[in-house]
Amino acid sequence: MKGKKTHQEKLFIQFQLSDYVPADNFYRRLKSLLDLDFLYQSTLKHYGKEGQKSIDPVVFMKLMLVGYLENITSERRIIATAGMRMDILYFLGYDLGEELPWHSTLSRTRKLYGQESFLAVFQQVLKLCIDKGLISGKRQAVDSALIPANASMHSMVERLVMEDASVFSRELTQNSEDGPIAPPPEKPEEGSKGGQDKRAPRANPTHYSLSDPDARLTTKPGKPMNLYYRSQLSVDTASHFITYIQAFKGNEADNDSLPVILSRIAGNMGGNVVREILADSGYSSGKAIRALIARDIEGYIPNPGNYKPSRENEGFTYDAENDRYTCVNGAKLPFKRIEASYKNPAILKKIYASNTSECKSCPFKHECANAKGYKKLVDTIDKELYEYMRKRVESAKGKRMKRLRSATVEPVFGSLINYTGLKRINTKGLKQANKCMLMAATAYNLKKLLKYNFKPLKKAQTQLINSLNSLANNIVTQFKQQYDISLLSSF
């Protein structure tokens, strides 16, 4: 007999949300694992003693986590998704039919809380991983990625030289996410495109974005020219957990950021000491290598492509004792002076130059000497540091570390961008971008932590118990054999 399902809603029903969320559900396990009660005390300074009650700080932070765990960057969609999911409601501490916070409350509260609140949540999760023995901390792989800012290149306007500097400062404040929205720019003149003079190309020193003044115009191979923030990331090579993440301006160089990165990694790792750092050539500089040596950290960072360990292929031999070069024709190029780099004044260079009298009769003068009639060579002042790092990188271990770095940190960045809501920054300002990156990394670590809790650790414990039992059986067997032999020898 063919059946037909009919539905009529019950007027009364006995329902308890916890009965319908399975024990192995992700959010149920996360609720029992993650304790965010410390937020009540740490966020107390942001509230007064009178007025309407705000959103619960723990509920707010859990809703933020839900967005990144579900790869949702819209506050409206976060609230809509939470209202339709029993497991998320259970995680938040809400019942069916209980009204969730208004979506705009999430945006306002995120602006209200400082970066330290989001960093505290990230460190809390990281501490859970460390306490469970999942992070050794000995070796860290560092890399960066450009994350598109929430601003268009059409919003860029030319920086004006104002008589009163406070006017410019106030304009930037008005256009940040922490203040009112700035008025739209004036109508562009005829003959210009997007208000920009074709003869004045857009660049960071001369232009800035009205909608997000902290975003920077930059590019890299495979990336179009756009407004970006730079995400700096550190990953534990043993477990692939994220141990550090921070937002920088898009045009900030990696090698300038490394000393800051080392300090923050040490702060996040607590008592775990970092012994090795793996990075690409973008992090190479004398300043970066000195920072590694000062912290007693072994670095494996390839030298930049423009570094020349030797000039012998150019026909010049270096004399370390006299600090000079000698060309194939016998002309001497002694050390003359130290100059600052034109592009980066913090980078110092050593200048070696010959005398015009030595080069005057040289048959290679027209090919070798400059317009003034002498030969000039430029070396970095940190040549000894670069040579120290070159030997490390070219060793057998250094080659293994290079492969390990790319296999460790690059897949993590791919997961953050594609599955943890970091494809684009959905806020404005450097501080707000840093909060987004911290929450994305926290969500990533939580996903891995729950997998380790319920699968790999259980298997590892079983293997350890089996090994201990086997060892105990071997000891007992050997003892019995020795005992039997000693009894036989007594007769």
Steps between C-alpha positions, in 0.01 A plus 500: 500500500642834398555739789460876499661731758278770644635778719324699768699708747455410866373769731707372792832318491762405757836605357850536644764626257785300656314175426508570126866599462711181459786437740755499217371825346775757435335787687403281795860389542620857451269627774641252752859582396507880463470720808465872422377619840815710541342745252255621765784654699726608213220690319361665813677828423290547185168523687335737742284421804174638362293465184375204301677168518741427215559176318672239718878522422529119485199475266648772278837325473332164432294659221821640353652152513193349335545739208859390439432132571218505244692726255239775534614863497158670512353581843147457360580152375668405828182579694276336237712182496516481880121529524451198273761271657423318825867416562605864469217611729617245756857628466380858559281404795169591329176303473268463202290812460733712715585820316861534393689832511442745215761469225617861529591433865781272381660774291470761777640266766792400280596868469454547876734222612873554465738270317612355833162327548529315170866420564405357842252261334764390248755443780243310707445252217875480435558421868250213476703357211827539690361348820384193307851452361403574140748786447871458561590855397857407409477581128275769345435573131425865419332643191278787391206550264322802357132514603279741301377797702139610515570797273508575130781664307241749376474628860863620488556875500813710487658605828485877533764710671291683760608799699338361813611139565208447738255534209661204324510297823133570567409397146670164544324446832163569345563241232607222733258231615517636853345833399233651274506442126673770301313704240543382141784651299434792272381435149798418275603752242424438135763300318600305812410141587366438850621841612864408425728694268639265235836670536514422873489121552374379835767409755512469880716812560266720297157335535286334767159335520215710636307193614796324669808721559702207645474288184804515273541471125730209418543190288708184467545234230162349423311780676342808333580850619246572774449619857617231743589413855790263563439200724810368679466141617703250702424126493643222717663257256437195721122540529401778251329705772513878461712655775487863385308724260492876461387763249750743350461768237516353152824668395693413818801281415528152648860550615401814693222306675706197610636650829141580603386152395767329712396700807129418455565129439697482825215672685239259360703185568535563874769273642563317172827621348528544122830361368466526120329739257433412135417777254543600135743755358256787556590488871874526436683809625782584737248628753300177483808276537621704798158462662528121463851492648395724791226250591729198452279370218636306205361646179468344156430799276638514142683819410328745263549449128710815457758385756839410348717272717796544265615733220745255346272435202518875434881490515550635856669318790432606859786552747349469849819604681517837325126528434533566129438349156757438227402478134653261243717783372647565847310820588411535871151595619536586872209569735399867473187573704159382625184627329131460579278333243290740294187285527543411869724732709519233772704275266870595494742415219880486474653679203823377337657709223820515297705809408459653156878480451493118533215460255632758251714260299289185558391327174162418663432860604210559259324181612581519872543859625218749546459836327742662745776260406518267803342171611254493789378189688219497756479242781262464790633596842355173632699272269627286789143439618385408151791259461414343835141447384603380152706215647204393716252507214727312257568220749314168476278598791435842347368340181267279705378804695417683176274216386348471846414871516309503171318177592400638841397863488362536146218242542402671826463834322291327236265363766467839671418679176262243352329347805537737795365833376832668413451536126436870554511735798139601571589786736691827468820599673815317608373421851175353369689297238717355776187388688374320188829316455516398866149354489570314174813343652310413819231322298765309306675385820169393657417280202837326525481477878168315496631257238805426714286454810274233359706314240878519497551521874288192569699299246830630639399402853416148381836467329679623812318251722581215259868600496514514879331160529744349249795646689368365830451152352857498367636598843300225670614240244865595542466487878347151487774374272773635728322360806472150343868504394610600852298211648656247262855617577444441874470121454 
